[in-house]
Amino acid sequence: MNTDRFTFPDGKSLTYWQLFELVQQYVSAENPQAARKLGELPAVVERYLINRRLEVNRPLPAVSADLAEDMGGVSAVLAKYLNHLSDYPTLEEINVNGWNSIVLKYTDRPDEWLQETFLSPRHAFNILARLVSQSRTGVLNETTPGAVSYIVEGVRNTVLASPIAPKDAGVYASIRIVRPQSVSGEKLLDEGELSPDMLELLVLFMLYGANMVFSGKPRAGKTALLNYLLSIVAKNRDVRIGTIEEGSRELTLRRCDENGRPTNQVLSLLTRPSDKPEQNYNPNKLLEYCLRYDLDYLIPQEMRSEEAYAAQETARTGMAVHTTIHCAHAKAAYPRIVTLCQQRSRELASTLLGYAVEAFPVSVHLKYMADGKRRCMEILEAEGVRNGVVQSRPLFRFAVKDNVKTEAGIRVVGQFEQAERLSEPLQETLLGNGAPLAALQKFI
């Protein structure tokens, strides 16, 4: 596209972008209605090219479609991916580092730097602003130069423009593609994400009332592990689960029979952001709704803001609450929860820290490591707070011995280790909620 050249009968040659400007001027002047109807625009563009008797180096319909996308759609460069996501099953992010720098991030291969670019900083801004506008959840302009929107369910668009971003860059954008995936316990073990004993212990926590917070950076595998553990619970027809997610449904817990009737009780809730408060169904508002349902498990899939306060308050009532959070290590999950709770509460940080430990006695930390593998780095039990510091015991951890460079890349040398045993209070909690003593024996 960016290297295309087009020739008039008189021999005058144009680049793709020069032709784009001509076509845009023509459509704006002669057929402005078509500019607002993407479905009609390619035919209008194609007629223009035929009438001007342009010689093109690609099929005319393809060139017309690209010009139409750049004029009234998501742009030719983004449409190739956003309109055909099923053709790129391992694409997880499109990073726009400026109008002339677009990088694709995959889960199974190195980053791909595209040769194609936007027309200009202004063109990049117009395309990303259109994507935000189409979501009907916000705007992108000079007054509001930042926005988070969802292009379609599962595709999140985070964009910054001038004056936050440099004017000559146009925009910075991260278009994140989330693909719900079911994962089995066998796969988790085969890929070396954790040891059999660690997985067995996490299952016991999930089944018998030890609330967990799963932490780590993006791509660490938090949601995949949580999804697997919840899938065990979701097999029970008598258990009612409520999930709250933003932007896309990553938790694949609902099951239906051959007639499409649900075979379990899973209420899968998705936020709906809006600039209008009465129409803004954010995680905090959905949490309030969930408390009016008779739920056995409540899953605010990721805590990012003030909903953390309601989540920990709910967990302290004895309800099974499990969630994910971004932080650097297992123990850091608790002060991170405090920071989020402070957006809602004016209680002392030391008080909130005690609440967080009471709400989530188990912290599980995962990491995407240098060898491209995800590992559960630590399972930690929080026992209390003393002088403003969380008192804890590591139950399991992955001990890194070395990182060896090979021709194939980095090889991480390490092993999973059992560190300490469950505390007596946590043993009592699990036994009181029905855990068989035989199942706990290797952990006490």
C-alpha positions in Angstrom: 0.0 0.0 0.0 2.6 2.6 1.1 4.8 1.7 -1.9 2.0 1.7 -4.5 2.3 4.0 -7.5 -0.5 5.1 -9.9 -0.2 6.5 -13.4 -2.5 8.8 -15.3 -2.8 8.5 -19.1 -0.5 11.5 -19.5 2.2 9.7 -17.7 2.0 11.6 -14.4 2.7 9.3 -11.5 1.3 9.4 -8.0 2.0 7.7 -4.7 -0.8 6.0 -2.8 -1.0 9.0 -0.4 -1.1 11.6 -3.2 -3.9 9.6 -4.7 -5.7 9.4 -1.3 -5.7 13.2 -1.1 -7.1 13.6 -4.6 -9.9 11.0 -3.9 -10.7 12.5 -0.5 -11.1 16.0 -2.1 -13.3 14.5 -4.8 -15.6 12.6 -2.4 -15.9 15.6 -0.1 -16.8 17.9 -2.9 -18.9 15.7 -5.2 -20.4 13.0 -2.9 -20.1 14.0 0.8 -22.9 11.5 1.8 -20.7 8.6 0.6 -18.0 9.7 3.0 -20.3 8.9 5.9 -21.3 5.4 4.5 -18.4 3.1 4.5 -20.4 0.4 2.7 -21.0 2.7 -0.3 -17.6 4.4 -0.4 -15.5 1.7 -2.2 -17.8 1.8 -5.2 -17.7 5.6 -5.3 -13.9 5.5 -5.2 -13.7 2.8 -7.8 -15.8 4.8 -10.3 -13.5 7.8 -9.7 -10.4 5.7 -10.6 -12.1 4.3 -13.7 -13.2 7.7 -14.9 -9.7 9.1 -14.4 -8.3 6.1 -16.3 -5.7 5.5 -13.7 -3.3 2.6 -14.2 -2.9 0.7 -11.0 -0.5 -2.1 -9.9 -3.1 -4.0 -7.9 -6.6 -5.1 -8.5 -8.9 -2.0 -8.7 -11.4 -3.3 -6.1 -8.5 -3.9 -3.6 -7.1 -0.4 -4.1 -10.6 1.1 -3.8 -11.3 -0.8 -0.6 -8.0 0.5 0.9 -8.7 4.1 0.0 -12.2 3.8 1.4 -10.9 2.4 4.7 -8.4 5.2 5.0 -11.1 7.7 4.3 -14.0 6.5 6.4 -13.0 3.3 8.1 -10.3 2.0 10.5 -7.6 2.6 7.9 -6.2 0.1 5.4 -3.3 -0.9 7.6 -5.5 -1.6 10.7 -8.4 -3.1 8.7 -6.2 -5.9 7.5 -6.0 -7.1 11.1 -9.0 -5.7 12.9 -11.5 -6.9 10.3 -9.9 -10.3 10.0 -8.9 -11.3 13.5 -9.6 -15.0 12.9 -6.8 -15.0 10.3 -4.3 -13.9 13.0 -5.1 -16.2 16.0 -1.9 -15.4 17.9 -1.9 -11.6 17.4 -2.4 -10.0 20.8 -1.6 -6.3 20.4 -1.2 -3.7 17.7 1.1 -0.9 19.0 1.1 2.4 17.3 4.3 4.3 18.3 3.5 7.2 16.1 1.9 7.7 12.7 4.8 6.0 10.9 5.6 3.3 13.4 3.2 0.3 13.9 4.4 -2.9 15.6 2.5 -6.2 15.9 2.9 -8.3 19.0 2.2 -12.0 18.8 2.2 -14.7 21.4 4.2 -17.2 19.4 6.8 -15.2 17.4 8.9 -12.0 17.5 7.4 -8.6 17.1 6.7 -7.6 13.5 7.4 -4.0 12.4 5.1 -3.1 9.6 6.3 -1.2 6.5 2.8 0.3 6.1 2.0 3.5 8.0 -0.7 6.1 8.3 -0.7 9.1 5.8 0.4 11.7 8.4 0.2 12.5 12.1 -3.3 14.1 11.4 -4.5 11.0 9.5 -3.4 8.7 12.4 -5.2 11.0 14.8 -8.4 11.0 12.7 -8.4 7.2 12.5 -7.9 6.6 16.2 -10.4 9.4 17.1 -12.9 7.7 14.8 -12.4 4.4 16.7 -13.0 6.1 20.0 -16.1 7.8 18.7 -17.6 4.7 17.3 -17.4 3.0 20.7 -19.8 5.8 22.0 -18.0 5.8 25.3 -15.8 8.9 24.9 -14.1 11.3 22.5 -10.6 12.0 21.4 -9.7 15.7 20.7 -7.4 18.5 21.8 -9.4 19.0 24.9 -9.6 15.3 25.8 -6.3 13.9 24.3 -6.6 10.5 26.0 -9.2 7.8 25.8 -9.8 4.1 26.5 -12.5 2.4 24.4 -13.5 -0.9 23.0 -13.5 -1.4 19.2 -15.5 -4.6 19.6 -15.9 -6.9 22.5 -12.4 -8.2 23.3 -10.5 -5.4 21.5 -9.4 -2.6 23.8 -8.1 0.7 22.4 -5.9 2.9 24.6 -4.8 6.1 22.8 -3.0 9.3 23.7 -2.7 12.3 21.3 -1.2 15.8 21.3 -0.4 17.6 23.6 0.2 14.5 25.7 2.0 12.8 22.8 4.3 14.8 20.6 2.4 16.6 17.8 4.7 15.1 15.1 3.9 11.6 16.3 0.2 12.0 15.8 -0.9 9.4 18.4 0.3 6.6 20.6 -2.1 3.7 20.8 -2.2 0.2 22.2 -4.9 -2.0 20.6 -5.1 -5.1 22.8 -6.8 -8.2 21.5 -8.1 -10.5 24.2 -9.0 -14.0 23.2 -10.9 -16.2 25.7 -9.1 -19.5 26.1 -9.9 -22.6 28.2 -6.9 -24.2 29.7 -6.6 -27.7 31.3 -4.7 -28.7 34.4 -2.7 -31.0 32.2 -1.7 -28.2 30.0 -0.6 -26.0 32.9 1.5 -28.9 34.3 2.9 -29.8 30.8 4.0 -26.3 30.2 5.7 -26.1 33.6 3.7 -23.3 34.9 3.5 -24.9 38.4 4.1 -28.2 40.1 1.4 -30.9 40.7 1.5 -30.1 44.5 1.0 -26.4 43.8 -1.9 -27.0 41.6 -3.5 -29.4 44.1 -3.2 -26.8 46.8 -4.7 -24.1 44.7 -7.7 -26.3 43.9 -8.2 -26.9 47.7 -8.1 -23.2 48.3 -10.7 -22.6 45.5 -13.0 -25.3 46.7 -12.8 -24.7 50.4 -13.0 -21.0 51.1 -9.4 -19.6 51.1 -9.8 -16.4 49.0 -7.0 -15.7 46.6 -5.5 -12.7 44.7 -3.6 -13.6 41.6 -0.9 -11.0 40.7 1.6 -10.4 38.0 2.2 -8.3 34.9 0.2 -8.6 31.7 0.8 -11.9 29.9 1.8 -13.6 33.2 -1.1 -16.1 33.0 -3.2 -14.8 35.9 -6.5 -15.1 34.1 -5.7 -18.5 32.6 -5.0 -20.0 36.0 -8.0 -18.4 37.6 -10.1 -19.6 34.8 -9.0 -23.2 35.2 -9.6 -23.2 39.0 -13.0 -21.7 38.6 -13.9 -24.2 35.9 -13.7 -26.9 38.6 -16.2 -25.1 40.8 -18.4 -24.3 37.8 -19.1 -28.0 37.2 -21.3 -28.0 40.3 -24.8 -27.2 39.2 -25.7 -26.0 42.7 -22.9 -23.3 42.8 -23.8 -19.8 41.6 -20.9 -17.8 40.3 -20.9 -14.1 39.3 -18.1 -12.7 37.2 -17.3 -9.0 36.5 -15.1 -8.2 33.5 -14.1 -5.1 31.6 -14.0 -4.9 27.8 -14.1 -8.6 27.1 -15.2 -11.9 28.6 -12.0 -13.9 29.3 -13.5 -16.3 31.8 -15.0 -19.2 29.9 -17.2 -20.7 32.7 -20.7 -20.9 31.2 -21.7 -24.3 29.9 -24.7 -25.2 27.8 -26.2 -28.4 26.5 -26.9 -29.3 22.9 -30.1 -27.2 23.0 -28.3 -24.1 24.3 -29.7 -24.3 27.8 -27.2 -23.5 30.6 -26.0 -26.5 32.6 -24.4 -24.4 35.4 -25.2 -21.1 37.2 -22.7 -18.5 35.9 -23.7 -14.8 35.7 -21.1 -13.3 33.3 -21.3 -9.5 33.6 -19.4 -7.1 31.4 -18.9 -3.4 32.2 -20.4 -0.7 30.0 -18.5 2.6 30.3 -20.2 5.9 29.5 -19.5 9.6 30.0 -23.0 9.8 31.5 -23.0 8.7 35.2 -26.4 7.1 35.0 -25.4 5.0 32.0 -21.9 4.1 33.3 -21.9 0.5 34.5 -18.4 0.3 35.9 -17.0 -2.5 38.1 -18.0 -0.8 41.3 -21.6 -0.5 40.2 -21.7 -4.1 39.0 -20.3 -5.2 42.4 -23.2 -3.5 44.1 -25.6 -5.4 41.8 -23.9 -8.7 42.5 -24.3 -8.3 46.3 -28.1 -8.4 45.7 -27.8 -11.9 44.1 -27.4 -15.0 46.1 -23.9 -15.8 44.9 -21.5 -18.5 46.2 -18.5 -17.0 44.3 -17.9 -13.5 43.3 -15.1 -12.8 40.7 -14.2 -9.2 40.0 -11.8 -10.4 37.3 -9.3 -7.6 37.7 -9.1 -4.9 40.4 -7.9 -1.6 39.0 -9.7 1.1 40.9 -12.1 1.8 43.8 -14.0 -1.4 43.3 -11.2 -3.0 45.3 -12.8 -1.6 48.5 -16.2 -3.3 47.8 -14.4 -6.5 46.8 -12.4 -6.8 50.0 -15.4 -5.9 52.1 -17.4 -8.6 50.4 -14.6 -11.1 50.9 -14.5 -10.3 54.6 -18.1 -11.3 55.0 -17.1 -14.9 54.2 -18.1 -15.0 50.6 -15.7 -16.7 48.2 -14.0 -13.8 46.3 -11.1 -14.3 43.9 -9.5 -11.7 41.7 -6.4 -10.5 39.8 -4.2 -7.5 40.2 -1.0 -6.0 38.7 2.0 -5.9 41.0 5.6 -7.0 41.2 5.5 -9.9 43.7 3.2 -11.9 45.9 3.6 -9.8 49.1 3.2 -6.5 47.1 -0.4 -7.5 46.3 -1.6 -6.2 49.7 -0.2 -2.6 49.7 -1.4 -2.5 46.1 -5.0 -3.4 47.3 -4.6 -0.6 49.9 -3.7 1.9 47.2 -6.9 1.0 45.3 -9.1 1.0 48.4 -7.9 4.5 49.2 -9.7 5.8 46.1 -12.9 5.0 47.9 -12.1 5.0 51.7 -10.4 7.5 54.0 -9.5 4.8 56.6 -5.9 4.6 57.7 -3.6 2.6 55.4 -2.7 0.3 58.3 -6.4 -0.5 58.8 -7.0 -1.1 55.1 -3.9 -3.3 55.0 -5.4 -5.5 57.7 -8.7 -5.7 55.8 -6.8 -6.8 52.6 -5.0 -9.6 54.5 -8.3 -10.8 56.1 -10.1 -10.6 52.7 -7.4 -12.5 50.7 -5.3 -14.8 52.9 -3.6 -16.3 49.9 -1.5 -14.4 47.3 -0.4 -16.2 44.1 2.2 -14.5 41.9 2.9 -15.4 38.3 5.5 -14.2 35.8 6.2 -14.4 32.1 9.9 -15.3 32.1 12.9 -14.7 29.9 12.5 -18.1 28.2 9.0 -17.3 27.1 7.3 -19.5 29.7 4.8 -18.6 32.4 5.5 -19.7 35.9 3.9 -19.5 39.3 6.7 -17.8 41.2 5.1 -17.9 44.6 2.1 -19.0 46.7 2.1 -17.0 49.8 -0.1 -17.1 52.9 -0.6 -13.8 54.7 -1.1 -14.2 58.4 -1.6 -10.7 59.7 -0.1 -7.2 59.9 2.5 -6.0 62.5 3.8 -2.4 62.6 2.4 -1.8 59.2 4.1 -4.8 57.6 2.3 -7.9 56.3 3.4 -11.0 58.1 3.5 -14.0 55.7 4.8 -17.4 55.0 5.8 -18.6 51.5 4.1 -22.0 50.9 5.6 -22.7 47.4 8.1 -20.8 45.2 10.0 -21.1 42.0 13.7 -20.8 42.8 15.8 -19.4 39.9 19.3 -20.8 39.8 20.6 -19.4 36.5 19.7 -17.9 33.1 21.7 -19.6 30.4 22.0 -18.1 26.9 21.7 -20.8 24.1 21.4 -20.6 20.3 17.6 -21.1 20.8 17.4 -18.2 23.3 17.4 -18.0 27.1 17.0 -21.2 29.2 15.9 -20.6 32.8 17.4 -23.0 35.3 15.3 -23.4 38.4 12.8 -25.6 40.3 9.6 -25.4 42.3 10.1 -25.8 46.0 7.7 -26.2 49.0 8.8 -23.7 51.6 6.6 -23.8 54.6 3.4 -25.5 55.8 -0.1 -24.0 56.1 -0.7 -22.1 59.3 -3.1 -23.6 61.8 -5.8 -20.8 61.3 -5.8 -21.5 57.5 -6.0 -25.3 58.2 -9.0 -24.7 60.4 -10.7 -22.5 57.7 -10.3 -25.2 55.1 -11.4 -28.0 57.4 -14.3 -26.0 58.6 -15.4 -25.5 54.9 -15.4 -29.2 54.2 -11.8 -30.0 53.1 -10.9 -33.7 53.7 -8.0 -34.0 56.2 -6.3 -36.5 53.9 -6.2 -33.9 51.1 -4.5 -31.4 53.4 -2.0 -33.9 54.9 0.9 -33.1 52.6 0.6 -29.3 53.2 0.3 -29.3 57.1 
